[in-house]
Amino acid sequence: MNDQDLRALERQTFRAATDDGLWDVLIAGVFAMFAVAPLLSASMGDFWSSAVFVPIWAAAFLLIRTIRARVVAPRVGTVTFGQDRMRKLKRLNIVLLVVNLLAALLGVIAALGAQLGWLNLGNGSLAYPLGLGLVVVVGFTGAAFVTGIWRYYIYGLMLAIAPLVGEWLWRNDLASHHGFPVVFGVAAGIIFVGGVVRFAVLVNGHPLPPHDLPV
């Protein structure tokens, strides 16, 4: 077996051990905030309408870890990945960190520019949906490249287009809150269903091994 075959086997093993659909469920929960938070902002304020999701995400993360340990691992096993795979994961983390830092920097610049009057970022501006879409598509493209999970490409494209579609709906008086509750609600629902389906397929395709093996 040559190096190319070993890399292909390692990629297949990586996908088998990590592509259980549970991260899709968590991703859906994260982006559901963009759908629900605008509806809560009137009663809770902009900060708390978003901050209320943090403990929900933490609980979901712990639940996913428990399900992975008690349901997934006994069926597909556990693996330790080589240095090449770990380097790719580290690079992905670096890319995501840089993207998030750039997004935060651009957000600060945009806020200051709007306050000082030298940037036109009013309600009719496309700066926010375009910026959000760029961050999302870069992050999901990097994740799809490293993990080899093709669904992430589709998720990234769908979530990148969502704010632009929402802006169009809002400008044509077809939705409120720049269309975020509609477009991100639909996107989060699709991702959630995709994750649940993948998890169900994995569980059905990998039954638990018998505890009492014949001697």
C-alpha positions as CSV (number, residue, x, y, z in Angstrom):
1,M,0.0,0.0,0.0
2,N,1.5,3.3,-1.1
3,D,1.3,6.7,0.6
4,Q,-1.6,7.8,-1.6
5,D,-3.6,4.8,-0.6
6,L,-2.8,5.4,3.1
7,R,-4.0,9.0,2.8
8,A,-7.2,7.9,1.1
9,L,-7.8,5.3,3.9
10,E,-7.1,7.9,6.5
11,R,-9.6,10.3,5.0
12,Q,-12.2,7.6,4.9
13,T,-11.5,6.7,8.5
14,F,-11.7,10.3,9.5
15,R,-15.1,10.8,7.9
16,A,-16.4,7.5,9.4
17,A,-15.3,8.5,12.9
18,T,-16.4,12.2,12.8
19,D,-19.3,12.5,10.3
20,D,-22.1,11.4,12.6
21,G,-24.4,14.3,11.9
22,L,-24.2,15.6,15.5
23,W,-22.1,18.6,14.5
24,D,-24.8,19.5,12.0
25,V,-27.3,19.7,14.8
26,L,-25.0,22.0,16.8
27,I,-24.4,24.2,13.7
28,A,-28.2,24.4,13.3
29,G,-28.5,25.6,16.9
30,V,-25.9,28.2,16.4
31,F,-27.5,29.7,13.3
32,A,-30.9,29.4,14.7
33,M,-29.9,32.4,16.9
34,F,-30.0,34.6,13.8
35,A,-33.6,33.6,13.3
36,V,-34.8,33.9,16.9
37,A,-32.7,36.7,18.3
38,P,-34.3,39.5,16.2
39,L,-37.7,38.4,17.4
40,L,-36.5,38.6,21.1
41,S,-34.7,41.9,20.8
42,A,-37.8,44.0,21.4
43,S,-38.4,42.5,24.8
44,M,-34.9,41.5,25.8
45,G,-32.6,43.9,24.0
46,D,-30.0,43.3,21.4
47,F,-27.4,41.9,23.8
48,W,-29.5,39.5,25.9
49,S,-31.5,38.3,22.9
50,S,-28.2,36.8,21.6
51,A,-26.5,36.0,25.0
52,V,-29.4,33.8,26.1
53,F,-28.2,31.2,23.5
54,V,-24.8,30.7,25.1
55,P,-26.0,28.4,27.8
56,I,-28.2,26.6,25.3
57,W,-25.2,26.0,23.0
58,A,-23.1,24.8,26.0
59,A,-25.8,22.3,27.0
60,A,-26.1,21.1,23.4
61,F,-22.3,20.7,23.2
62,L,-22.2,18.6,26.3
63,L,-25.2,16.5,25.2
64,I,-23.5,15.9,21.8
65,R,-20.3,14.8,23.6
66,T,-22.3,12.4,25.7
67,I,-24.2,10.9,22.7
68,R,-20.9,10.6,20.8
69,A,-19.3,8.7,23.7
70,R,-22.3,6.4,24.5
71,V,-23.9,5.9,21.2
72,V,-21.5,6.6,18.3
73,A,-18.2,5.4,19.7
74,P,-19.4,1.9,20.6
75,R,-20.6,1.5,17.0
76,V,-17.8,3.1,14.9
77,G,-14.9,3.0,17.5
78,T,-12.4,5.6,18.2
79,V,-9.3,6.6,16.2
80,T,-6.1,8.6,16.7
81,F,-5.2,10.6,13.7
82,G,-1.7,11.1,12.2
83,Q,0.4,14.2,12.1
84,D,-0.8,15.3,8.6
85,R,-4.5,15.3,9.7
86,M,-3.7,17.1,12.9
87,R,-1.7,19.8,11.0
88,K,-4.7,20.3,8.7
89,L,-7.0,20.7,11.7
90,K,-4.6,23.2,13.2
91,R,-4.5,25.1,10.0
92,L,-8.3,25.2,9.8
93,N,-8.4,26.6,13.4
94,I,-5.9,29.3,12.4
95,V,-7.9,30.2,9.3
96,L,-11.1,30.4,11.2
97,L,-9.4,32.5,13.9
98,V,-8.0,34.9,11.3
99,V,-11.4,35.1,9.5
100,N,-13.2,35.9,12.8
101,L,-10.6,38.5,13.8
102,L,-10.9,40.2,10.4
103,A,-14.7,40.1,10.7
104,A,-14.5,41.6,14.2
105,L,-12.1,44.3,12.9
106,L,-14.3,45.1,10.0
107,G,-17.3,45.3,12.3
108,V,-15.5,47.8,14.6
109,I,-14.4,49.8,11.5
110,A,-17.9,49.8,10.2
111,A,-19.4,50.9,13.5
112,L,-16.9,53.7,13.9
113,G,-17.3,54.7,10.3
114,A,-21.1,54.9,10.6
115,Q,-20.9,56.9,13.8
116,L,-18.3,59.4,12.3
117,G,-20.4,59.7,9.1
118,W,-17.8,58.6,6.6
119,L,-19.4,55.2,5.9
120,N,-22.9,54.9,4.6
121,L,-24.1,51.8,6.5
122,G,-27.7,52.5,6.9
123,N,-30.6,50.1,6.7
124,G,-30.3,50.0,2.9
125,S,-26.6,48.9,2.9
126,L,-25.5,45.5,1.8
127,A,-22.3,45.7,3.8
128,Y,-23.7,43.5,6.7
129,P,-25.2,40.7,4.6
130,L,-22.2,40.6,2.3
131,G,-19.7,40.6,5.2
132,L,-21.6,37.9,7.1
133,G,-21.9,35.8,3.9
134,L,-18.1,36.1,3.3
135,V,-17.2,35.0,6.8
136,V,-19.6,32.0,6.6
137,V,-18.5,30.8,3.2
138,V,-14.8,31.0,4.1
139,G,-15.3,29.1,7.4
140,F,-17.5,26.3,5.9
141,T,-15.3,25.9,2.9
142,G,-12.2,25.4,5.1
143,A,-14.1,22.9,7.3
144,A,-15.3,21.0,4.2
145,F,-11.8,20.9,2.8
146,V,-10.2,19.6,6.0
147,T,-12.9,17.1,7.0
148,G,-13.9,15.9,3.5
149,I,-17.6,16.3,4.4
150,W,-19.2,17.6,1.3
151,R,-22.4,18.8,3.1
152,Y,-20.4,21.6,4.6
153,Y,-19.8,23.2,1.2
154,I,-23.6,23.2,0.7
155,Y,-24.2,24.6,4.2
156,G,-21.6,27.4,3.6
157,L,-23.2,28.4,0.3
158,M,-26.7,28.3,1.7
159,L,-25.8,30.3,4.8
160,A,-23.8,32.8,2.7
161,I,-26.8,33.4,0.4
162,A,-29.3,33.6,3.2
163,P,-28.6,37.2,4.4
164,L,-28.8,38.5,0.8
165,V,-32.1,36.7,0.3
166,G,-33.3,38.0,3.6
167,E,-32.3,41.6,2.6
168,W,-34.3,41.2,-0.6
169,L,-37.4,40.0,1.3
170,W,-37.1,42.9,3.7
171,R,-36.7,45.5,1.0
172,N,-39.8,44.2,-0.7
173,D,-41.8,44.2,2.5
174,L,-42.1,40.4,2.5
175,A,-40.3,39.8,5.8
176,S,-39.3,41.8,8.9
177,H,-35.9,42.1,10.6
178,H,-34.1,42.1,7.3
179,G,-35.6,38.6,6.6
180,F,-33.3,36.9,9.1
181,P,-36.0,35.0,11.0
182,V,-37.2,33.5,7.6
183,V,-33.9,32.7,5.8
184,F,-31.9,31.6,8.9
185,G,-34.9,29.7,10.2
186,V,-35.2,27.7,7.0
187,A,-31.4,27.2,6.8
188,A,-31.1,26.0,10.4
189,G,-34.1,23.7,9.8
190,I,-32.4,22.1,6.7
191,I,-29.1,21.7,8.5
192,F,-30.8,20.1,11.5
193,V,-32.8,17.7,9.4
194,G,-29.6,16.8,7.5
195,G,-27.8,16.1,10.8
196,V,-30.6,14.0,12.2
197,V,-30.8,11.9,9.0
198,R,-27.0,11.4,8.9
199,F,-27.1,10.3,12.6
200,A,-30.0,7.9,12.0
201,V,-28.2,6.4,9.0
202,L,-25.1,5.9,11.0
203,V,-26.9,4.2,13.9
204,N,-28.9,1.9,11.7
205,G,-25.9,1.0,9.6
206,H,-23.6,0.3,12.6
207,P,-25.5,-1.8,15.2
208,L,-23.9,-2.5,18.5
209,P,-21.6,-5.5,18.6
210,P,-22.9,-8.4,20.7
211,H,-21.7,-8.3,24.3
212,D,-21.5,-12.1,24.6
213,L,-19.4,-13.4,21.8
214,P,-19.2,-17.2,21.2
215,V,-16.0,-18.8,22.4
